[in-house]
C-alpha cells in the first residue's frame, strides 16, 4: 500500500476513563489512546474516526511467553451433570470491580498534542491511507498495557467495556484527560460521532466484542481474522486445541504476554501482587484440565450477544488461516445473516495476513467504500454488492460471488464408506508413528498419516472417494460448508482423543501462503506463490473431540471401556475446489500431533463400519 501524504495531521495522546477498576485502587482505570487526525480539525471541521483496539500496541512480554506442556495425558473425569444453564454468563450483571470514587475535573484542554516518538506494534499501513482520506485514527492498547492502568484480562467483559469507553468518549458520553494525574479533561469535539473499528487477529476480535455491546456510534467494523468465540479458538470438543503451530498456547499466556504495563518497572511494583492474583483467576477459569465449555468461556462468546449488533460488519478472513480458523468468521456471518444485518465477507486463500494489496481482490477499495458509506453517508452502492466473495484455490484471478454462504445450490452428499468388515479397529499409539517428541517432526507425522499404505500402519482408518464418478462432464467440484462425521465406537480406556480429517488427494502444484510481489508494481501488490514441487495432498479440514464430551461441550460423560457410544463431529468450515483426477480421503484417527495434547497412553478404538456416516457439502 502506497500512500502519498498531502494532508497534514496532528498526533495526540489522551487517557480515557473506563467504567471498571480492574487493579482495584478505588478509581476507574484510565487507558491511553493515541490519535492521529487531520490538522484542519483544529479549525472546527469534524471527521469520523477509526479505532484500533490493540492489546499488542505497546510491545509485549516476549520473555513471559512460555507454552503449556502438551505432552501429557487427557484427564479422565467421573460422570458430570452440568447443564447449559449452569454455564451461562449473565451479561446484565455489573462489570467486574466498580470504581469507588470519581475523579474531579480540574480544568479543560482543547488539544493533547505530543511530539514524542511512540513505538507501536501490529499496526498496518491502512491508517495513514485513511488519515489522507479524511478519517482520524485512534490506537488504544487497553487495560494493562504500558501507559494505561488496570490488568490485561483477555476477552473478558472488562476488556470489552474498556474499549467501548473509547467510542463513548469519541461520541461525547464519557471523559478523557490529558494525563493520569492532573484531571485536565479533554473532549473529542472534532469527531462526527461516527466510528468504525478494524484490524486483524486479537485486534479484529475486539471489533467483534465491542460491536456485541451495541454501543451507539459504532457504525461499522472490519474484523480481519477475528475471534467471535474464544472457546473455539483455544478448545475443541472438550480438548485443548489452540492455533496450528502454537501448541501449548492458551488465554492465560496471551494475557500475560500483553500485560506490557510490566515493562515499566516502577509502575509494575505497585500492582505486581494484585496482577498475579488476577492472572491466577484466569488460569483457574480457562480450566485446561477439563477443556469444558464454562461460564468463563461463555463470557467470551460474543455470538451470545448477536441481537445487540448495530454496526455493519465486513469480515475478511483466510480460508487457510489455521491460527484463527474459519469456525470464527463463518458462524458470525451466518448469525448476522439470520438477523438481517448489513454484512459482507471476503474469504481469501491466505493464512493469517492482511490482504489490502492482494492482486485481483479489490480489498482496499471495498474497505474505503464500506467506511465512506457507513461513516460518511456516501451513496456508493457498497451495500448492494455481493455479500460473499471467495477466492478460488485453483485460479487466483477467480472469485466466487454470492449473497449467502454456502451459496445456493449446495447439498450434502454422502461420502461412501467401503469397509472390509463390520468392525474396524485402530490403535492410537503415537510412539508407533514416525513422530518424535524431541524432534517435533510434525510434517513427517502428517505425511505418514495421510499417505502410508502399509497394512501394518493401524494408527488410523482411511477411506477414499472419487466424487467425479457420477459427474462425467465436471472438471471441478466445490466443497463449501461444514463436513459432518458421525459413528458408533468403543474405546478400551476411560477416555480418548477422537479426530477426523478430510484430504484432497492428487499430485498437483498448489497455491502456497507465500506472498509474491507482482512485477511492475511498486505499491505492495502481491499474489500467492505456487509450490516449487508438486505435492501429493492438501488437508482440507479437521475436527477433534474428547470422547467424554460426546453429549455436549460443558459436561463429561462416563465411558465404560468396550461399550459402544455414538459420536457426532463437525469439521472446521471450509471452501475448497477439487480438480478432476483428484480424490477425497476421510481419515479417522486419535492424537493429532499438530493440534492436540500428545499423551503416551495407547488406546484401541473400534468402529461399527455401518455406523460411519460422513456428509460433505458439495456444489456441482
C-alpha positions in Angstrom: 0.0 0.0 0.0 1.5 3.3 -1.1 0.1 6.4 0.5 1.0 9.9 -0.7 0.9 12.3 2.2 -0.8 15.5 1.3 -2.9 16.1 4.4 -1.1 17.4 7.5 -2.0 15.6 10.7 -1.6 16.2 14.4 -0.7 13.5 17.0 -2.4 13.4 20.4 -2.5 11.2 23.5 -5.4 11.2 25.9 -6.3 9.0 28.9 -9.9 7.7 28.7 -11.9 6.9 31.8 -13.3 3.3 31.7 -16.2 2.0 33.8 -14.0 -0.6 35.5 -11.4 -0.8 38.2 -9.5 -4.0 37.5 -6.5 -3.0 39.5 -8.8 -2.3 42.5 -7.2 1.0 43.5 -10.7 2.5 44.0 -10.6 4.6 40.8 -11.7 4.0 37.3 -8.9 2.6 35.2 -7.6 5.1 32.6 -6.4 3.8 29.2 -4.1 5.7 26.9 -5.4 6.4 23.3 -3.2 7.8 20.5 -5.0 9.9 18.0 -3.8 11.0 14.5 -6.3 13.4 12.9 -6.2 15.9 10.1 -4.8 19.3 11.2 -7.8 21.1 9.7 -9.9 19.7 12.5 -8.2 22.3 14.7 -10.3 24.9 12.8 -13.6 23.2 13.7 -14.1 20.7 10.9 -15.2 17.3 12.1 -14.2 13.9 10.9 -15.2 10.3 11.6 -12.8 8.1 13.5 -11.5 4.5 13.0 -10.5 2.8 16.3 -7.9 0.1 16.5 -8.2 -1.7 19.9 -4.8 -3.4 20.0 -3.5 -5.1 23.2 -0.2 -5.7 21.4 0.2 -1.9 20.8 2.8 -1.0 23.4 5.0 -4.0 22.7 4.8 -7.4 24.6 6.5 -9.5 27.2 8.3 -11.9 24.9 10.2 -13.4 27.7 6.9 -14.3 29.5 5.6 -16.4 26.6 6.1 -19.9 27.9 3.7 -22.5 26.4 2.0 -25.2 28.5 3.3 -28.7 28.3 1.2 -30.7 25.8 3.0 -34.0 26.2 0.6 -35.1 28.9 -2.4 -37.3 29.4 -6.0 -36.3 28.8 -7.6 -36.3 32.3 -10.4 -38.8 33.0 -13.5 -37.4 34.8 -16.3 -39.2 36.6 -19.9 -38.6 35.2 -20.8 -34.9 35.3 -24.3 -33.4 35.3 -23.6 -29.8 34.2 -26.5 -28.1 32.4 -26.3 -25.4 29.8 -27.9 -23.0 32.3 -25.0 -23.7 34.7 -22.5 -22.3 32.3 -24.5 -19.2 31.1 -22.8 -15.9 31.7 -25.1 -13.1 33.0 -24.3 -10.1 30.7 -26.8 -7.9 32.6 -24.7 -8.1 35.8 -22.4 -5.3 36.8 -19.0 -5.5 35.1 -16.2 -6.6 37.4 -14.9 -4.3 40.1 -16.6 -0.9 40.2 -14.8 2.4 40.9 -15.4 3.7 44.5 -14.6 7.3 43.8 -15.0 9.7 40.9 -12.2 12.0 39.6 -13.0 15.7 39.9 -12.3 17.6 36.7 -9.7 20.3 37.5 -9.8 22.1 34.1 -10.2 21.6 30.4 -7.9 21.5 27.4 -8.6 21.8 23.7 -5.8 19.6 22.5 -3.3 17.0 23.8 -0.7 17.1 21.2 2.6 15.3 21.9 5.8 15.4 19.8 7.5 12.3 21.2 8.0 9.2 19.2 5.9 6.3 20.3 6.7 2.7 19.3 3.6 0.8 18.1 3.2 -2.9 17.4 0.9 -4.6 14.9 -0.3 -1.5 13.0 -0.8 -1.8 9.3 -0.4 1.0 6.7 -4.1 1.3 6.3 -4.5 4.1 8.8 -2.1 6.5 7.1 -4.2 5.9 4.0 -7.4 6.6 5.9 -5.9 9.8 7.5 -5.3 11.1 4.0 -9.0 10.3 3.1 -10.4 12.4 6.0 -10.5 10.0 8.9 -9.0 10.2 12.3 -7.2 7.0 13.5 -7.3 6.1 17.2 -4.9 3.5 18.6 -5.6 2.1 22.1 -3.8 -0.8 23.9 -6.4 -1.1 26.6 -6.3 -2.3 30.1 -2.9 -3.4 31.5 -0.8 -2.1 28.6 2.1 0.3 29.1 1.0 3.8 29.9 -2.5 2.6 30.9 -4.0 1.4 34.2 -5.7 -1.9 35.1 -4.9 -5.5 34.2 -5.0 -7.4 30.9 -7.9 -9.8 31.1 -8.1 -11.1 27.6 -11.5 -11.4 26.0 -13.3 -10.5 29.2 -16.3 -8.2 29.8 -13.9 -5.8 31.5 -11.6 -5.6 28.5 -14.5 -5.1 26.1 -16.2 -2.4 28.2 -12.9 -0.5 28.5 -12.5 -0.4 24.7 -16.2 0.6 24.4 -15.4 3.6 26.6 -13.1 4.9 23.7 -16.2 5.0 21.5 -18.2 6.6 24.3 -15.6 9.3 24.5 -15.5 9.9 20.8 -19.3 10.3 20.9 -19.2 12.6 23.9 -20.5 10.2 26.5 -17.5 9.8 28.8 -14.4 11.6 29.9 -10.8 11.7 29.0 -7.8 13.6 30.4 -4.5 14.9 29.1 -2.6 12.8 31.6 -3.2 10.4 34.5 -2.7 12.9 37.4 -3.9 16.4 36.7 -7.5 15.7 35.9 -7.5 18.1 32.9 -10.4 17.0 30.8 -10.4 16.9 27.0 -13.3 16.3 24.7 -13.3 14.8 21.2 -15.2 17.7 19.7 -13.5 17.1 16.4 -15.3 13.7 15.9 -18.6 13.5 14.0 -19.8 10.7 16.3 -19.4 8.1 13.6 -16.9 5.5 14.4 -15.6 2.3 12.9 -13.2 -0.4 14.2 -10.9 -2.5 12.2 -7.7 -4.7 12.1 -6.6 -8.3 12.4 -6.4 -11.1 14.9 -6.8 -10.0 18.6 -7.4 -6.5 17.2 -10.2 -7.9 14.9 -11.6 -9.8 17.9 -12.0 -6.6 19.8 -14.0 -5.2 16.9 -16.5 -8.1 17.3 -16.6 -7.9 21.1 -17.3 -4.2 21.2 -19.9 -4.4 18.5 -21.6 -7.1 20.6 -22.3 -4.4 23.3 -24.5 -2.5 20.8 -22.6 0.7 21.6 -24.1 3.8 19.9 -21.9 5.5 17.3 -20.1 2.4 16.2 -21.4 2.4 12.6 -19.1 -0.3 11.0 -16.5 -2.9 11.9 -13.9 -4.6 9.6 -12.7 -7.6 11.6 -9.9 -9.4 9.8 -9.2 -12.9 11.2 -11.1 -12.0 14.3 -12.3 -14.4 17.1 -16.1 -14.5 17.7 -15.9 -17.3 20.3 -12.8 -17.7 22.4 -13.6 -21.3 23.3 -13.4 -22.4 19.7 -10.1 -20.6 19.4 -8.4 -22.4 22.3 -10.6 -25.5 22.6 -12.4 -28.0 20.5 -14.9 -30.6 21.7 -13.6 -30.7 25.3 -9.9 -30.7 24.2 -7.1 -28.1 24.3 -6.8 -27.3 20.6 -5.1 -23.9 20.1 -3.9 -22.3 16.8 -1.9 -24.5 14.5 1.9 -24.2 15.2 1.0 -22.7 18.6 0.9 -25.9 20.6 0.6 -25.2 24.4 -0.8 -21.7 23.9 -3.8 -20.5 26.0 -5.6 -17.5 27.1 -3.6 -17.0 30.3 -0.4 -16.9 28.3 -1.9 -14.3 25.9 -3.0 -12.1 28.8 0.5 -12.2 30.4 2.1 -11.6 27.1 0.1 -8.5 26.5 0.5 -7.1 30.1 3.0 -4.5 28.9 2.5 -2.4 32.0 5.1 -4.7 33.4 7.7 -3.1 31.1 7.6 0.0 33.4 9.4 -1.5 36.4 8.3 1.3 38.8 4.7 1.0 37.8 4.7 -2.8 37.9 5.9 -2.8 41.5 2.7 -1.0 42.5 0.4 -3.7 41.0 2.5 -6.9 40.9 0.7 -8.8 43.7 -2.7 -7.8 42.5 -1.9 -8.7 39.0 -0.6 -12.1 39.9 -3.9 -12.8 41.8 -5.9 -11.7 38.8 -3.8 -13.8 36.5 -4.3 -16.9 38.7 -8.0 -16.5 38.3 -7.6 -16.6 34.5 -5.7 -19.8 34.8 -8.4 -21.3 37.0 -11.2 -20.1 34.7 -9.7 -21.4 31.5 -9.5 -24.9 33.1 -7.1 -26.7 30.8 -7.6 -30.0 32.7 -11.2 -30.5 31.6 -11.3 -28.5 28.4 -15.1 -28.0 29.0 -17.1 -25.0 27.9 -17.9 -23.0 31.0 -19.2 -19.6 32.2 -15.6 -18.3 31.7 -15.9 -19.1 28.0 -19.5 -18.1 27.7 -18.5 -14.6 28.8 -16.0 -14.7 25.9 -18.5 -15.9 23.3 -19.6 -12.8 21.5 -22.2 -14.7 19.4 -24.3 -14.8 22.6 -25.0 -11.1 22.0 -25.7 -11.1 18.3 -29.0 -9.4 19.0 -27.1 -6.3 20.2 -25.2 -5.8 16.9 -25.9 -2.5 15.1 -22.6 -2.0 13.2 -22.3 -3.0 9.6 -19.8 -5.9 9.5 -17.3 -6.5 6.8 -15.4 -9.7 7.6 -12.0 -10.5 5.9 -10.5 -14.0 6.6 -8.1 -16.5 5.2 -9.5 -20.0 4.2 -6.1 -21.3 5.1 -5.8 -19.5 8.4 -5.3 -22.2 11.0 -4.4 -19.7 13.6 -7.8 -18.1 13.8 -9.8 -20.7 12.0 -12.9 -20.2 9.8 -15.0 -21.5 12.6 -14.8 -17.9 13.9 -15.8 -15.9 10.9 -18.4 -18.1 9.2 -20.6 -18.7 12.3 -20.5 -14.9 12.8 -21.5 -14.3 9.2 -24.4 -16.8 9.5 -25.6 -15.2 12.7 -25.6 -11.8 11.1 -27.4 -13.2 8.0 -30.1 -14.7 10.2 -30.5 -11.3 11.9 -30.7 -9.5 8.6 -27.8 -7.1 9.5 -25.6 -5.4 6.9 -22.7 -7.7 6.3 -20.1 -8.8 3.9 -17.4 -11.5 3.9 -14.2 -11.9 1.8 -12.5 -15.3 2.1 -9.0 -15.3 0.5 -6.5 -18.1 0.1 -4.0 -16.7 2.5 -3.3 -17.6 6.1 -3.2 -15.1 9.0 -2.4 -11.9 7.0 -3.7 -8.5 5.7 -4.8 -8.6 2.1 -5.4 -4.9 1.3 -2.8 -5.4 -1.5 -3.8 -8.8 -2.8 -3.9 -8.8 -6.6 -7.4 -9.0 -8.1 -9.1 -8.8 -4.7 -10.1 -5.1 -4.7 -9.9 -5.3 -0.9 -8.7 -1.8 -0.2 -11.3 -0.3 -2.5 -14.0 -2.3 -0.7 -12.7 -1.1 2.7 -12.8 2.5 1.5 -16.4 2.2 0.2 -17.5 0.4 3.3 -16.2 3.2 5.6 -17.3 6.0 3.2 -20.9 4.7 3.1 -21.4 3.8 6.8 -19.4 6.7 8.4 -19.7 9.5 5.8 -23.1 8.6 4.4 -21.9 8.3 0.8 -24.3 6.6 -1.6 -21.7 4.4 -3.3 -23.7 1.2 -3.6 -21.4 -0.9 -1.4 -24.4 -2.3 0.4 -25.8 -3.7 -2.9 -22.6 -5.5 -3.9 -22.3 -9.3 -3.4 -22.2 -10.2 0.2 -19.8 -13.1 -0.2 -16.5 -13.2 -2.2 -14.4 -16.4 -2.1 -11.0 -16.7 -3.8 -10.5 -19.9 -5.8 -7.7 -22.2 -4.6 -7.2 -23.2 -8.3 -7.2 -19.9 -10.1 -6.2 -16.8 -8.1 -7.9 -14.5 -10.6 -11.2 -16.1 -9.9 -13.6 -15.1 -7.1 -16.9 -16.8 -6.4 -19.6 -14.2 -5.7 -22.9 -14.8 -3.9 -25.1 -13.3 -1.2 -25.1 -16.3 1.1 -22.6 -18.9 2.3 -22.7 -21.7 1.4 -24.1 -20.4 -1.9 -27.4 -21.5 -3.3 -27.3 -24.9 -4.9 -25.2 -26.7 -2.3 -26.2 -30.0 -0.9 -24.8 -32.7 1.4 -23.5 -35.8 -0.3 -22.7 -39.0 1.5 -19.1 -40.0 1.5 -19.2 -43.7 0.6 -17.6 -45.9 3.3 -16.4 -49.2 1.9 -15.3 -51.4 4.7 -13.8 -54.9 4.7 -15.6 -56.0 7.8 -18.4 -54.9 10.2 -15.8 -53.8 12.8 -12.9 -51.6 12.1 -10.2 -51.2 14.8 -7.3 -48.7 15.0 -4.6 -48.3 17.7 -3.9 -44.8 18.7 -0.2 -45.1 19.6 1.9 -42.0 18.8 5.1 -44.0 19.6 4.3 -46.3 16.7 4.4 -43.5 14.2 7.3 -41.5 12.8 6.6 -38.7 15.3 9.4 -37.9 17.7 8.6 -35.6 20.6 12.2 -34.4 20.8 12.3 -33.5 17.1 8.7 -32.4 16.9 8.6 -33.6 13.3 5.0 -32.7 12.6 5.2 -32.7 8.8 6.6 -36.3 8.7 3.8 -37.4 11.1 1.2 -35.8 8.8 2.7 -37.3 5.6 2.6 -40.7 7.2 -1.0 -40.3 8.5 -2.2 -39.3 5.0 -0.1 -41.4 2.7 1.1 -44.5 4.4 -0.4 -47.5 2.6 1.0 -50.3 4.7 -1.4 -52.8 6.3 0.9 -52.7 9.3 0.0 -49.0 9.9 -3.0 -49.2 12.1 -2.9 -45.7 13.6 -5.8 -44.5 11.5 -8.7 -45.7 9.4 -8.8 -44.2 5.9 -11.4 -44.2 3.2 -11.0 -42.8 -0.4 -13.8 -41.5 -2.7 -13.7 -40.3 -6.3 -16.6 -37.8 -6.3 -16.3 -37.3 -10.1 -17.6 -40.9 -10.8 -21.1 -39.5 -11.0 -20.3 -36.2 -12.8 -18.9 -37.3 -16.1 -18.5 -33.7 -17.6 -17.5 -31.8 -14.5 -13.9 -30.6 -14.3 -14.2 -29.3 -10.7 -16.2 -29.9 -7.6 -16.6 -27.2 -4.9 -16.9 -28.1 -1.2 -18.4 -25.3 0.8 -19.6 -25.7 4.4 -19.1 -28.0 7.4 -18.3 -31.6 6.8 -20.3 -33.8 9.3 -18.9 -37.0 10.7 -20.7 -39.5 13.0 -20.1 -43.0 14.1 -20.5 -45.6 16.9 -17.3 -46.6 18.5 -15.9 -48.5 21.5 -12.8 -47.4 23.4 -10.7 -49.7 25.6 -9.9 -46.8 28.0 -11.9 -44.3 30.1 -11.3 -41.5 27.6 -9.7 -40.9 24.2 -9.0 -38.2 21.6 -11.1 -38.6 18.5 -10.1 -36.8 15.3 -11.2 -36.7 11.7 -9.7 -35.2 8.6 -10.8 -34.5 5.0 -7.9 -34.5 2.5 -7.6 -33.5 -1.2 -5.5 -36.4 -2.7 -3.8 -35.9 -6.0 -0.4 -34.7 -7.2 -0.5 -31.0 -8.1 1.4 -27.7 -7.9 -0.8 -26.0 -5.3 -1.1 -22.4 -4.2 1.0 -21.6 -1.1 0.8 -19.0 1.6 4.0 -17.2 0.2 3.3 -13.6 -0.8 5.0 -12.8 -4.1 5.4 -9.2 -5.2 3.8 -8.6 -8.6 6.3 -7.4 -11.2 5.9 -3.9 -12.4 4.1 -2.8 -9.2 5.6 -0.5 -6.6 2.6 -0.3 -4.3 3.0 -3.6 -2.5 0.6 -5.6 -4.7 1.2 -9.3 -4.2 -0.2 -12.7 -5.2 0.2 -16.1 -3.6 3.0 -18.3 -4.7 3.0 -21.8 -6.1 4.7 -24.9 -4.8 8.1 -25.4 -6.3 7.5 -29.1 -6.5 4.1 -30.8 -6.8 2.6 -32.0 -3.6 0.6 -35.2 -3.2 -2.1 -33.9 -0.9 -3.7 -31.0 0.9 -5.6 -31.1 4.2 -9.0 -29.5 3.6 -10.3 -29.6 7.1 -10.3 -31.4 10.5 -12.2 -31.9 13.7 -11.4 -33.1 17.2 -13.5 -34.4 20.2 -12.8 -35.6 23.7 -14.7 -38.9 23.9 -16.1 -37.9 27.3 -17.8 -34.8 25.7 -19.9 -36.9 23.3 -23.1 -35.3 24.6 -22.1 -31.7 24.9 -19.2 -29.3 25.4 -19.8 -28.4 29.0 -20.2 -31.8 30.7 -18.3 -35.1 30.7 -19.9 -38.4 30.2 -18.6 -41.6 31.8 -17.2 -44.2 29.4 -17.3 -47.9 30.1 -14.4 -49.4 28.2 -15.5 -51.7 25.5 -19.0 -50.2 25.3 -20.2 -48.6 22.0 -21.3 -45.0 22.1 -22.5 -42.6 19.4 -20.3 -39.6 18.4 -21.1 -36.6 16.3 -18.4 -34.2 15.0 -18.3 -31.2 12.6 -15.1 -30.1 10.8 -13.9 -26.6 10.6 -16.0 -24.9 7.8 -14.2 -24.7 4.5 -14.4 -23.6 0.9 -12.3 -25.8 -1.4 -12.4 -26.6 -5.1 -11.4 -30.2 -6.0 -10.0 -30.9 -9.5 -11.0 -33.8 -11.7 -8.4 -36.5 -11.2 -8.1 -35.8 -7.5 -9.9 -37.8 -4.8 -11.1 -37.2 -1.3 -9.8 -39.1 1.7 -11.5 -39.3 5.0 -9.2 -40.2 7.9 -10.4 -41.2 11.3 -7.6 -41.0 13.9 -6.8 -40.2 17.5 -4.0 -38.0 18.8 -3.3 -35.1 16.4 0.5 -34.4 16.8 0.0 -30.9 15.3 -3.1 -29.8 17.3 -4.0 -31.8 20.5 -2.3 -33.0 23.6 0.2 -35.8 23.0 -0.4 -38.5 25.6 1.7 -41.7 25.9 -1.3 -43.9 26.5 -2.1 -46.4 23.8 -5.8 -46.6 23.0 -7.7 -49.1 20.9 -10.7 -47.7 19.2 -13.2 -49.9 17.4 -15.8 -48.5 14.9 -19.0 -50.2 13.7 -18.5 -49.8 10.0 -22.2 -49.4 9.1 -22.5 -46.5 11.6 -19.8 -44.3 10.0 -21.7 -41.5 8.3 -19.9 -38.7 6.6 -21.6 -35.8 4.8 -19.7 -33.5 2.5 -21.3 -30.1 1.5 -21.0 -30.0 -2.3 -21.8 -27.7 -5.2 -21.8 -29.5 -8.5 
